[in-house]
Amino acid sequence: MKNLIRFKIKSFYRKLIIFLYLIIYKKPIYKKKINLENFNFTELKINKELYKIYELDRGRVFTNKNDITAYITKANFLTEGSMQFKKFDAINSRNQGLDKNLVLKNGTPNVKKHIKGNVLSLLSGGASTNNFTHWFTDVVPRIILFKKKFNLKKIDKFYVPSVKFKFQVESLNLLNIKPSQLISSESIKHIQAKKIYYTSHPCHFYPSKAQKWSLVSLRKLYLPKKLKRNKKFKYIYIDRDQLKLIDKDNLKKYASWRVLLNEDEIRTYLKSTGFKIIKPENFSFKEQIHIFNSAEVIVSLFGAAMMMITFCNSNAKILEIKPEKSGNEFKNISNKLNLLHEQIKVKPKYKSSTPQNGLLFCNLNIIKNKLKKLKI
């Protein structure tokens, strides 16, 4: 009963806020065919793929920091390039048509902050606020696209999904973008500026569709011209170290986690054959680049840290353990960069509510045979 009352109070409060802000800011308008003033775009073709760099003159951006990003002209029209994600399971979502953007129904229920100068929006929706892979497939490549047509020096501020993780700030700092230039959508959800630039989605809303130009450009941005390999990290195992967090007597409760149930056994074996066990989050982004570029063999459970294989040397070999229905974003990276990549697909012990997760038992003999296949 208490929960029902609490839910009704929250629902009433949300509706009240939406109503009040609709008085302050008019609800944006969407029309399929219209000549928009104060809105321009530049087309960019890369390997037969067409992208756009958009420019809003005295326009605004509203976001709910995750699923909705609305780019709105001075005349209050919703524009191309806006995002409207809808979840189709507990984690994953798909982008819908512009007519599904929630601002057309609820308006922009947050105080609008005026930003001096020019802003480049890197908002990408979905998991870009907290996921390492999405940061480097969805967010940073927008900077790459912008730089292909414009000088980055014309940008005063960068509107980013988040700044709460060290890798987010560090990866931008390495591009000479200072923390003082960052506006986080988690703290400011509605901005207006002299000019707002934004781009098409670099991987068409799916990390598994990350393009070769994007991956090669990431290497050019972050890999030093001369990087001496560290022999200590010749063979590495990426440790998620989540097995200790689950109750082994109540496994079904954790069915939607992604955990290797026999990870201790796998770790022990790999360590005995010369593998270094690493937790990437214990290293700076710059150190991670050095580690992965030094590695000749990488063994890992499917997970965001595998995005770092983008920085591997050309003779690196990858062994990925994955839930059988998870995606192929990391296999795609290897294919695009000509890395040797083997997968072990494992059926989860229990059905998971999300396809990329599950409690997995990976037979050690299969790992041994796969390593032999990789000639290790």
C-alpha positions in Angstrom: 0.0 0.0 0.0 2.8 2.4 0.9 4.6 1.7 -2.4 1.4 2.4 -4.3 1.0 5.7 -2.5 4.6 6.6 -3.1 4.3 5.7 -6.8 1.2 7.9 -7.2 2.9 10.9 -5.5 5.9 10.6 -7.8 3.7 10.3 -10.8 1.7 13.4 -9.8 4.9 15.3 -9.1 6.3 14.4 -12.6 3.1 15.5 -14.3 3.1 18.8 -12.3 6.7 19.5 -13.3 6.0 18.8 -17.0 2.9 21.1 -16.9 4.8 24.0 -15.3 7.7 23.8 -17.8 5.3 23.7 -20.7 4.2 27.1 -19.6 7.9 28.3 -19.6 9.1 26.6 -22.7 6.7 25.8 -25.6 6.5 22.2 -26.7 8.8 21.6 -29.7 7.3 21.0 -33.1 8.1 18.2 -35.6 7.3 18.2 -39.3 8.6 15.8 -41.9 9.3 18.3 -44.6 10.1 21.9 -43.7 12.8 24.4 -44.5 14.4 25.1 -41.1 16.0 28.4 -40.4 19.1 28.6 -38.2 19.8 24.9 -39.0 22.5 23.6 -41.4 24.4 20.5 -42.0 27.6 19.4 -43.9 27.7 16.0 -45.5 30.7 13.8 -45.1 31.4 10.5 -47.0 33.8 8.0 -45.5 34.2 4.6 -47.4 30.8 4.9 -49.0 29.1 5.7 -45.6 27.4 9.0 -45.4 27.6 11.1 -42.2 26.4 14.6 -41.3 27.8 17.4 -39.1 24.8 19.5 -38.0 24.9 23.2 -36.9 22.2 24.9 -34.8 22.4 28.7 -34.7 21.1 29.9 -31.3 19.4 26.6 -30.8 19.1 24.4 -27.8 19.6 20.8 -26.6 17.5 18.9 -24.1 18.3 15.4 -22.8 17.0 13.1 -20.1 20.7 12.1 -19.9 20.1 8.6 -21.3 17.3 7.8 -23.8 16.2 11.2 -25.2 18.3 13.9 -26.9 16.4 16.6 -28.7 18.1 19.3 -30.9 15.7 22.2 -31.2 16.0 25.2 -33.5 15.5 28.8 -32.4 12.0 28.6 -34.0 11.3 25.6 -31.8 11.5 22.8 -34.4 12.8 19.3 -33.5 15.7 18.6 -35.9 17.3 15.6 -37.6 20.0 13.9 -35.6 17.9 13.9 -32.4 17.8 10.6 -30.5 14.9 8.7 -29.1 15.9 5.3 -27.7 13.4 2.7 -26.4 14.4 -0.3 -24.3 13.6 -3.7 -25.7 15.0 -5.6 -22.7 16.5 -4.8 -19.3 19.6 -3.2 -20.8 19.4 -2.8 -24.6 17.5 -0.2 -26.6 16.9 0.9 -30.2 16.6 4.3 -31.7 13.2 5.2 -33.1 11.9 7.8 -35.5 11.9 11.5 -34.7 8.2 11.5 -34.2 8.7 9.3 -31.2 10.9 11.8 -29.3 9.3 12.4 -25.9 9.8 16.2 -26.1 6.9 16.3 -28.6 4.7 15.0 -25.7 6.3 16.3 -22.5 8.3 19.4 -23.7 11.6 20.2 -22.1 11.1 20.0 -18.3 14.4 21.4 -17.1 15.8 24.9 -16.6 17.6 26.1 -19.7 21.3 27.1 -19.1 22.8 29.6 -21.5 26.3 28.7 -22.7 28.7 31.3 -24.0 30.3 30.5 -27.4 30.2 27.4 -29.5 29.3 23.9 -28.2 30.0 20.5 -29.7 27.5 18.0 -28.4 28.8 14.4 -28.0 25.6 13.1 -26.5 25.0 9.5 -27.7 22.2 8.1 -25.7 21.9 4.5 -24.5 24.9 3.3 -22.5 27.3 6.1 -23.4 27.0 7.6 -19.9 28.8 4.7 -18.2 29.9 2.1 -20.7 33.6 2.0 -21.7 32.9 0.5 -25.1 30.2 2.9 -26.0 32.4 5.9 -25.0 34.9 4.9 -27.7 32.4 3.8 -30.4 29.7 6.4 -29.9 31.2 9.5 -28.2 34.9 10.0 -29.1 34.3 9.3 -32.9 32.0 12.3 -33.0 35.1 14.4 -32.4 36.8 12.6 -35.2 33.9 13.3 -37.6 33.8 17.0 -36.6 37.6 17.4 -37.1 37.3 16.1 -40.6 35.5 19.3 -41.6 36.2 21.9 -38.9 39.0 23.0 -36.5 38.4 21.9 -33.0 39.6 25.2 -31.7 36.4 26.9 -32.7 34.6 24.9 -29.9 34.4 26.5 -26.5 32.5 23.8 -24.6 31.8 20.1 -25.1 28.5 18.6 -24.0 29.3 15.1 -22.9 27.2 12.2 -21.5 29.1 12.0 -18.3 32.3 13.0 -16.5 32.0 10.6 -13.5 34.5 8.0 -14.7 38.2 8.6 -14.9 38.6 7.2 -18.5 36.1 9.8 -19.8 38.0 12.8 -18.6 41.4 11.3 -19.3 40.6 10.3 -22.9 39.4 13.8 -23.6 42.3 15.4 -21.8 44.7 13.4 -24.1 43.0 15.3 -27.0 43.7 18.6 -25.3 40.2 19.1 -24.1 40.3 20.4 -20.6 37.9 19.4 -17.8 36.8 23.1 -17.6 35.5 22.8 -21.2 33.2 19.9 -20.3 29.4 20.1 -19.6 28.0 16.9 -18.2 24.4 16.0 -19.2 24.1 14.3 -15.9 24.1 17.7 -14.1 22.8 20.0 -16.9 20.1 18.6 -19.1 19.0 21.7 -21.1 21.4 24.1 -22.8 21.3 26.9 -25.3 24.3 28.4 -27.1 25.4 30.7 -29.9 26.1 27.7 -32.0 25.6 24.0 -31.3 27.3 21.4 -33.4 26.6 17.7 -33.4 27.1 14.7 -35.8 25.4 11.6 -37.1 25.8 8.5 -34.9 29.3 7.1 -35.8 28.4 3.4 -35.5 24.7 3.7 -36.5 23.6 3.1 -32.8 25.3 -0.3 -32.6 28.9 -0.9 -31.3 29.0 -4.0 -33.4 28.8 -1.8 -36.4 31.9 0.3 -35.5 33.6 1.3 -38.8 37.2 0.7 -39.7 37.8 4.5 -40.1 36.7 5.0 -36.5 39.0 2.3 -35.1 42.0 3.4 -37.1 41.4 7.0 -36.1 41.3 6.0 -32.4 44.7 4.4 -32.9 46.0 7.5 -34.5 44.6 9.7 -31.7 45.9 7.7 -28.8 48.8 5.5 -29.8 52.2 7.2 -29.4 54.4 7.0 -32.5 57.0 5.1 -30.5 55.8 2.8 -27.8 58.1 0.2 -26.4 56.3 -3.0 -25.5 56.3 -4.2 -21.9 57.2 -7.9 -21.9 55.5 -8.3 -18.5 52.2 -8.0 -20.4 52.9 -10.4 -23.3 50.1 -12.7 -22.2 47.2 -11.2 -20.3 43.9 -12.3 -18.9 41.2 -9.7 -18.3 39.8 -10.3 -14.8 36.2 -9.2 -14.1 36.5 -10.6 -10.6 32.8 -10.9 -10.0 32.6 -14.5 -8.9 33.2 -13.4 -5.3 30.1 -11.2 -5.3 27.6 -13.9 -5.9 26.0 -16.5 -3.5 27.0 -19.8 -4.9 24.1 -21.5 -3.0 21.6 -19.2 -4.8 22.9 -18.9 -8.3 19.5 -18.5 -10.0 19.2 -15.1 -8.3 22.2 -13.9 -10.3 21.0 -15.3 -13.7 21.3 -11.9 -15.4 24.8 -11.2 -14.3 27.8 -12.0 -16.5 30.1 -14.3 -14.5 32.4 -17.2 -15.2 31.5 -19.8 -12.6 34.9 -21.5 -12.9 36.9 -18.4 -13.2 39.3 -19.4 -10.4 40.2 -22.6 -12.3 40.7 -20.6 -15.5 42.8 -18.0 -13.8 45.0 -20.6 -12.0 45.7 -22.4 -15.3 46.5 -19.3 -17.3 48.7 -18.0 -14.5 50.7 -21.3 -14.5 51.3 -20.8 -18.3 52.7 -17.3 -17.9 49.6 -15.1 -18.2 49.4 -11.9 -16.3 46.0 -11.4 -14.6 44.9 -7.8 -14.9 42.0 -5.6 -13.9 42.0 -2.7 -16.5 40.2 -0.4 -14.2 43.2 -0.4 -11.9 45.2 1.3 -14.6 44.9 4.7 -16.2 43.6 4.8 -19.8 47.1 5.7 -21.0 48.5 2.7 -19.1 45.9 0.4 -20.6 46.9 1.5 -24.1 50.5 0.5 -23.3 49.4 -2.9 -21.8 47.2 -3.9 -24.7 49.7 -2.8 -27.3 52.3 -4.9 -25.5 50.1 -8.0 -25.5 50.5 -10.9 -27.9 47.7 -13.0 -26.5 44.6 -11.8 -24.7 42.0 -14.0 -23.0 38.8 -12.4 -21.7 35.2 -12.9 -20.9 33.0 -10.7 -23.2 32.9 -7.2 -21.7 33.5 -3.5 -22.2 37.2 -3.7 -21.4 37.7 -5.7 -24.6 37.3 -2.4 -26.5 41.0 -1.9 -25.7 41.9 -4.6 -28.3 41.6 -1.6 -30.7 45.1 -0.6 -29.6 46.7 -4.1 -30.0 49.7 -4.7 -32.2 49.0 -6.3 -35.5 50.1 -9.8 -34.5 48.0 -10.0 -31.3 45.7 -13.0 -30.8 42.4 -12.8 -29.0 40.4 -15.5 -27.2 36.9 -14.3 -26.2 34.6 -16.3 -23.9 31.0 -15.1 -24.4 27.4 -15.9 -23.7 26.1 -17.7 -26.9 23.6 -14.9 -27.7 25.8 -11.9 -27.0 27.0 -9.5 -29.7 30.0 -9.5 -31.9 31.3 -6.0 -31.3 34.8 -7.2 -30.3 35.0 -9.8 -33.1 34.1 -6.9 -35.4 37.1 -4.8 -34.1 39.4 -7.7 -34.7 38.0 -8.3 -38.2 38.4 -4.6 -39.1 42.0 -4.5 -37.7 43.0 -7.9 -39.0 43.6 -9.4 -35.6 43.3 -13.2 -35.1 40.2 -13.7 -32.9 38.7 -16.9 -31.6 35.5 -17.2 -29.6 34.1 -19.7 -27.2 30.3 -19.5 -27.1 28.8 -20.8 -23.9 25.2 -21.4 -23.0 24.3 -19.8 -19.7 23.4 -22.0 -16.8 20.0 -20.1 -16.4 18.1 -18.0 -18.9 19.1 -14.4 -18.6 16.8 -11.4 -19.2 19.5 -9.9 -21.4 21.3 -11.8 -24.2 24.8 -10.5 -23.4 24.7 -11.8 -19.8 24.5 -15.1 -18.0 26.2 -17.5 -15.5 28.7 -19.4 -17.6 30.8 -22.5 -17.0 33.6 -22.7 -19.6 35.3 -26.1 -19.9 39.0 -25.6 -19.3 39.9 -28.2 -22.0 38.1 -26.0 -24.6 40.2 -23.0 -23.6 43.4 -25.2 -23.9 42.3 -26.4 -27.4 41.5 -22.9 -28.5 44.9 -21.6 -27.4 46.5 -24.4 -29.3 44.5 -23.4 -32.4 46.0 -19.9 -31.9 49.4 -21.6 -31.8 50.1 -20.6 -28.3 
